[in-house]
Amino acid sequence: MDLKTDKQGLGEKMEPLRLEAAQGMQWIKKGYALFMKAPLLWIVLLAICFVTAAGVTAVPVIGEPLVSLLMPVVVIGLMAGCRSLELGDDLELMHLFCGFQRHTSHLITLGGIALVGQYLIFGVMMMVGGAALVGILMNSQAAVPPDVIQQAVAGAGASVMIGVALFGLLLMSMQFAPMLVFFRDVPPYEAMKLSLRAFTHNVGAMFVYGMAFLLLAILASMPMMLGWLILMPMVFTSLYASFCDIFPEPVIPASAVE
């Protein structure tokens, strides 16, 4: 199973492209086209991922952190499947293990950064105001003055807004980072910075993409959630399509080949 990767020198400047807002719809269409090349196998791959993640999460103490650490590795397996279909090859179950074959330590580093980031964000939320409300809810015996409750609720609201903003930044930083590490040989920290820039450079396209997916999610939920059998794989196939558009393969000059 030979997947094409694009070597990118560390000293070579890589910048995400700025695309039109309408390009967000193209990612949906391209994602659907990739899904339709092997629809049944995509559903099987996603089922394996979710069942395995649920089983690991059930392990006390280490389960959930382990899933977070390995998430970029698993995502790369799905992205490798997308790359294989794009190149005209078949989608295989073995694609799920591509992330364990190269750049594994960098991918796990991304998972570790995301895990630590989540804990830090929760800590900030508790310090801003979440702890006061939790304390009141836990102390059911003592009477709490209404003004204290009002202050605690206000603090909790502020902590939620801060948490949403920080989690948004973390998600934007992680969106394309695994693909940049695996397909472009970019170090983890630099990959996260590039991913964040890619999102901020394409806010319009991301908004259209998000709104379209929200509408599709509503439609997919209507017939007994069966639409999610199609939509969940499209989350990953459309993510791959957006990555390829924003970070196109570098063009090698003819002089360099000669």
N, C-alpha and C positions, 0 to 999 in steps of 0.2 A: 504494500500500500504506500505509494509514493506521492506525497502531497507537495505541491509547489509552494515554496515560501520565498519571500522577497527579501534578500539581504539588504540591510540598511546600515551603512556605516554610522558609528556613534557620533562622528564629527559632522556628519551630513545633516543639514537642516531640513527637518520635516515639518510642514505646516498643514493643518486641515484646510480643505477647500471651503469656500463660502458658496452655498447653493441657494437657489430660489425656494421660496416657501412651498411651491407646488411639488417640489421634489419629494416631499413627505409622502404624498400619495403613491409615487412611483416605488417607494420602498415597500409599501403594502402589496402592490402588484407583483413586484419581483419576488417578494417573499412567498406569495401564493404560488407563483410559477415554480419556485424551488420545491415547495411542499408537494405540488401535483406531480413532480417527477418520481416520487416514491412515497405516496401518502400513507400506505399501510405501515411501512417500515418506520416512518417518522413517528407515527402513533406508538409503535412498539418501543422505539428508543426513548421517547418521553415517559412512557409507562415504567420502563426499567429505571430511569433516573428518579422518578417520584417515589416509587416503591422502595428503592434502595435508600433514598434520603430519609424516608419515613422510618425505615428500620434502624438506620444509624442514629437518628434523632432520639429514638426511644431508649438508647443506651444512657444510663444516668451519668451526669456530670460532664462527660467528654463528648457526648453525642452531638449536641447542637454546635459547640465550637468546631468540632471536626468537619461537620457539613459546611460551615462557613469557610474554613481553611481550604477545602477541596472544591468549592464552588467554581472558581475560575478554571480549574483543571477540567471539570465536567463540561462547562460552557465551551471550552476549546474543542472538546470532542464533538459537540454538535456543530460548531463552526467548521471543523475539519470535514464533516459530512457535507456541509453546504459547499465548501471549496471543491470537494470531489465531484459533486453533481454539476457545478459550474464548469468544470473541466471536461465534462462528458463521461465521467466514470460512474460507477455504481455507489449507492449508499450502503454501508456495511455496519454490522454491529460492532466491529472492531474499531470503528472511528471513535467510539466512546473512550478508548484508551490512548488516543493520540496525545493527550495532555500529559500522560505519564511517560512519554517517549522522548520528549525534548522540552527544554526550558521549564521542567517541572518545578525546580526550586524557585524560579522567578514567579511562576503562577501561584505557588503556595505562599510566596511572599506577599503577593497582591491580596490573597485571602486573609493573611494575617493582618495586613494593614487595615482592611475593611472590618475585620473583627474587633481590633483595638479601637478603631474609629467609632464603631457602634457603642462600645462600652464608655468611651469618653463622652459621646453625645448624651447618653443616658445620665452620666454623671453631671454634666452641665445642666441638663433639664432638672435634675433633683436639686441642685444648688440654687437654681434660679427661682424655683417655687414649688416644684413637685413634691418635695419632702414634707412641706408644711401640710398640704392637703392629705397626703398619705398618713401622716401622723394623726390628723383629726379623724380620718376614717377608721384607723386602727384602734383609736381610743373611744370605744363605744360607751364606756361607763360614765366618764366625766362630761358634764354639761359644758359646751363651748359657746362663748358669746357670739352673737350674730355678726358683729363687726370683724371678729377674728376669722370666721368662716368666709366672709366676703373677701377679706384680704388674701386668704389662702386660695380661693377660687380664681381671683385675679392673677395671683402669682402662677397658678397652674396654667392658666390661659397663656400667659407670657412664655412659660417654659415650653408649652406645646408648639407655639409659633416658632420659637428659636430652634426647637428640635426638628420641625419640618424643614426649616431652612438649611440646617446643618446636614440632615439626612439627604436633602436634595443635592447639595454639593458633593456629598460622598457618592451618591448614585451616578451623578454626572461624571465624576472622576473615574468611576469603575466601568462605565458603559462600554468603552472601546479598549480599555487597558489590556484585557487578556489577549485580544486579537493583535494589538500592537506588539505585545511581547512575543507572541507565537509566530505571527506572519511577517513582522518587520524587524524582529530582533532588538526591540527597544527595551532598555532597562525599566523595571517596575515603576520607580518614582517618576521618571520622565514620561512613561506611558500614561500615568494618571494625569499629569499636567496637560499632555496633548489631548487626552479624552475630554478634559474639562474645557479646553479651548475649542474643541470641535463642537461641543454643545453650545457654547456661548456665541460661536460664529454662525450657528445655524438655528437660532431660536425659532425663526419663522417655520422652517421645515419641521423642526421637532414638535412645534405646536400643532401643525396640520397632522403630522403622524400620530401624535397622542390623541387628538380629537377623533380621528378616524378609527383608531383602535378602541377608544371608549364606546363609540357607536357600535362597532363590531362586537364588543364584549356584551353590550346590552342585547343585541340580536342573538348572539350565541347562547345567552342564558335562558332564552325563552323556551325552546323545545327541549325541556328536561336537561338543560346544560349540555346537550349533545354537540352543539356547535363548538364547544371548547376542544373537542377532539381535533378540529381543524385549526382553531385559533391559537391554541397553545404552541404547536410546532411553528406557526407563523410568527410568534414572538421572536423566535430565534432566527428563522430564515430571513425575516425582514430586518433584524438587527445586523445580520451579515450583509444584506444588500446596502444598508445605510453606511456600514463601515467601508465597503468597496467604493461607494460614491464619494465619501468624504476623504478617504485615504486611498486614492487610486494607486495602482502598482507603479513604482518608479520606472521611468523610461531610461533604458541603458543606451548611451550614445554609441553610434556605429564605431567611432574611434576606439572606444573602450573594448569593444568586442574584438576588433582587429589587433 
